Amino acid sequence: MKQIIILIPHGVQTGGPEALHQLSDALIRQGHDARVWYVLPSDLAAIDQLHRNNGLGPDTALRLQPRPNTVADYEKYQVRLAEQIVMNADTCVVLAETYVHWLRYFHPCTPMVWWLSIDNAFEYLSVQKINLNALRSERVLHTYQSGYAHQVIRALGCTRTLPLSDYTPGALASEGLPKTDIALNANHKVLYDVGAIAARLERENQCKVHLIRGMSRAQVYEALGRSKLFIDLGNFPGKDRLAREALMRDCCVFALDVGASRDYVLPEECYYKPDQVDQVFAGARQLMTQYELYLALSLPARQAVLRERMVFEREVAGLAHAFGC
């Protein structure tokens, strides 16, 4: 019987690790033997030493130190801890893009790379860390979360590909909150002066602007629930969660037209080129006065978020079939 081992960074709470937990949960519910190895940075040095000493040959059993999940938000996902990795073709190893340079250690296994936040992989794709021909091998399955990721891995010469998205948990719109505000992504992925942008938006629209950074999940949900518009001028390395959470709270989205932002299928009027950011202010004034119209135009994007779980379950079944499970 095939066993699927999913590597997840231990104690990290971002969209990527949550997607990996969703994969574990779906595989287990679909009846497959999926196991999780919560990985620490120190594990890389240990496994590399074994590799250099020829300790990871075919049918070798790599003993693991089982570590429990420490992120409360992930407790809703089913997880079984891996105790070993048997180095043979019946072991399917799932590597997120930030572990792509670990591919060399699992040569006897059936490997899969899940390209979630594609930009995060670039530092691991240097010739010092990986031979790209290892990625181009037909024995490596590549799954992509976004159309942007698919384009990049095809450009790298990876031809054995499958879609594998994720889903927005608890995708229900907030109720009972007055819609008067604007929310603005203010995290490190935004190069623009978010303070100046927020000040101008507040001045021109006579409303409060919530800067989304360093907030708890509940605080983010409340800010989006109170906002008519969420503006994200980040680089969209993958299909980021914030825009989808905004849509499910009846909050329209303006996005920079880069990376994976086109995967949100927003109205054309809601995309802005990097050299057209000044046009966001005119767009915001228009939306704040015609919110109901923009909300209606955003219906296909909101429906796409509602369908994510159904799509994901089918894609996971397709992945299991590709693994030969």
N, C-alpha and C positions, 0 to 999 in steps of 0.2 A: 504494500500500500504506500502511496506517495505521502510524504510529509512535507508541509510547507513551513519554513522558518522565516519569520519576519523580524528584521532588525529595526529596533526603535531606540532613539536616544533616550537615555534614562532621565526622568524628571523634567523633561523639556515640554513646555506648553505652548505650542504654535500650531498653525494649520496643518503642517506636514505630519507631525506625530499623531495628531488626531485622525487624519486620513488613514494612517497605518493601523490605528486601533479600529477604525471602521472596517478595514479590510479583514482584520482578524475576526471581528464579530460576525461579519457576513459569511466568511468561509466556515466558521464553526456552525453557524445556524444552518448552512447548506449541507452539513454533514461531512465536512472535510477535516483532516487532521492538521490543523494550523497551530503553530506554536510561536511564541514571542521571545526574543532575546533582547532584554533591555541593556543597551550598550553604553559603556563609559569610555571617555577618550583614552584611558589607560589600556583598554582592551586592544587597541590597534597595535601598540608596541608588542604586546604579548603574542598576538596572532602572527605578527610579522616575524618575530623571532622563530616561532614554530615553522613558518613557511621557509625561512632561510636554512633551517636545519633539516629540511625535507620531512617535517613531522605532520604534513597535511596530505599525504598520499591517498590514493584510492582506498576506500573502505575504512579509513582511519575514523575513529570516533573522537571528535573534539569535545571534551568535557567543558561544560559551561557552569558559571556561578549564577544560579537563578536569583534574580532580584525582583522584588515586588513592585508594582506600580505605586508611584507616590503622588500622582496628580488626581485630585478628587473628581475633576470633571470627566475623567476617563473611566470611572468606575462603572458607568452604564454600559460599557462595551465588554463583551465576553473575551477573555484572554486565558490561554493556557501557557504556562512558562516552559520554555525549552530547557532541557537538562543536558542535551548533547546535540551535535550536528554530525551525522554520519556522512562521510565524504563519498557519496555515490550518486548516480543519476536519479534515484528515487527520492532524493532530498532536493526540494525546490527552495532556493534562497531568494528572498525578496529584499532588494537593496534600494533605498531611496536615493535620489540623485546625489546627495551629499556623501554617500558611501560608494560612489561609483568606482573609486580607486581601490576598494576592497575586493573587486571582482577577481583579481588574481589568486586570492586565497581559496576560492570556491570552484576551482577549475573542474574537479571531478563531479560537482553537483550540477543541477539544472538551474541556472541563474536567471533572475529577472531584475531589470532596473526600472523603477517607477519614477518617471520624470514629473515631479510636482512643481517646484519653484525652479524653473530652468536656469535663471540667472545665478542661483546659488551654486550651481554645478561647475561654473566656468573655472573656478580656482582649482578644481580637481581634475580638469581635462588637460592640464599641461603635459608636455612630453616627459617631464620628470616624474609624473605620478601615474600615468597610464598610457599604454600603447593603444591608440584609437582602433587599430585592427582587432583588438580583443573585443571591443564593442560591436564591431561590424560582423562578427561571427554569427552564423545562423543558429548556433546553439544558445545564444543570448536573446531572450525575449525582452522587448522594450514596450512599456506601457506609458501612455501620456495622459495627463490630466486636462490639458488644454490644446487647442489648435496651434497655439504658439509653440508649445513644447513639441508637437508633432512635426512642425516645419523645421525646427532646429535639429532634431535627431535624424530626420531624413537628410538634411544637409550634411550631417556628420557621416552619412553612409550607412545608417542603421535601417535595415529593410524589414526585419521581422517585428512588426509593431501591432499593438492592440490599444483601443481606447480604454482607459480606466480613470474615471473621474472621482468624485467624492460627493458628499452631500452636506447640506447645512442643517445641523441638528436643531430641533425645536423650531422649525421654520413656520412660526405663527406670528401674525401681525400683533403689535401692541394695541391694547384697547383703552379708551378712556383718557388718553393724554391729548392735551390741546396741541394742534399742529401750527406752530408759529415760528420755528427756528430754522437755522442752517447748521449742518455738521460738516466738519472739515478734517480730513485725514492729516494728522500732524506728526506722523512717526518719521523714522530716519530714512524711509524710502522716498520722501518728498524733498526735492532739492530747492524748491521755491521758498520764499520768505512767508511762511504760513501766518506769522504774526501780523505782517502788513496786509496780507490778503484778508484775514479775519477782520481787521479793523476797518478796511474799506467796505467789506460786505455788510458789517454792522451799521456803518454810517449810511450807506446807500439804501439799505432795506429796512432800517429801523427795527432790527431784530437781534436776538442773541445768536452768537456763533459758538458752537461747542467744538473745542479742539480735541480730537480723538487721539489721545496718547496717554499711556500710563494709567488707564482706567481699568477697573474690574469689568467683567463681562456684563454684570447687571447695570453698571453705569453707562457702558456703551449702548446697551439696549434702550435705556431710558433716553439718552441723548438722541438716538435715531428715532425713537418713538415720538419725540417732541418736534422733530424736524421735517420740513417739507422737502428739503434738498440735502443730499450728501455729496460732497465734492472730494474726489480722490485724484490727486495729481502725482501719485506714486508711479513706480516703474513696472508694476504688475508682472513679477517674475513667474507667477502662476495665476490661477483663477482664485484670487484672494477672497477671503471670507467676508470682509467688511461690506463690500458692495452688495453681496447677496443678502446679508443680514439687514441692510438698509431697505432693499426692495421688499422684503417680507414684512416690513413695518410701514408700508405705504409711504416710503421715503424715496423720492426720485433720485437718480444718480447722474452726476456729471463725471466723466472719466477722461483721463489723458489717453489719447489714441496711440498706445504703445503696448508692447508685450502681449499679455493674454487678455487685455481689456475687451477685445472684440467678442470674446466668448460669452459675455453677458448679454449679447443681442439687445443692447439699448437702442432707443431711437437715434437716428443719425445725428440729430440736433444736439445730442447729449455727449458727443465725443469732441475733444479739442486736441489739435496738434500741439506738440511741445512749443512751437513758436507762435501759438495763438492763444496763450493763456490769458492775455488781457481781455479776450472776448468772453471769458467766463463771467465777468461782472455784468455785462449786458444780458447774458443768458440767465443769470441768477435773478436779475430784476424781472425779466419776463416770466420766469417760472413762479416766482413768489406771488405774482398777480394772476397767473393762469395755472395754478397748481392742479386743479381737477383735469384740465386738458393734458398736461404732461403726465399725470398719473394714468390716464386712460391710454396714452401712447406707450407707456411703460408696461402695459399688461403682458405682452409676450415675454418680456424679461422676467417678470414676477412668476409667470406660469412655468418658465424653464426652471426656476429654483424649486417650485413645488414638485416638479417631476424628477428632481435629482435622485431621490432615494430609489424610485422605480428603475431609473436608468442604471444606477450603480449596481443594484442587485443582479440585473441581467449581465452587466459587464463582468462582475465577479464570477458568475456562472461560466461565461466565455473564457475567462482566465483559467479557471479550474480545468476546463476542457483542454485548453492549450497545454497545460501542465501534464495532461494525461491522467488526471484524477478520476 
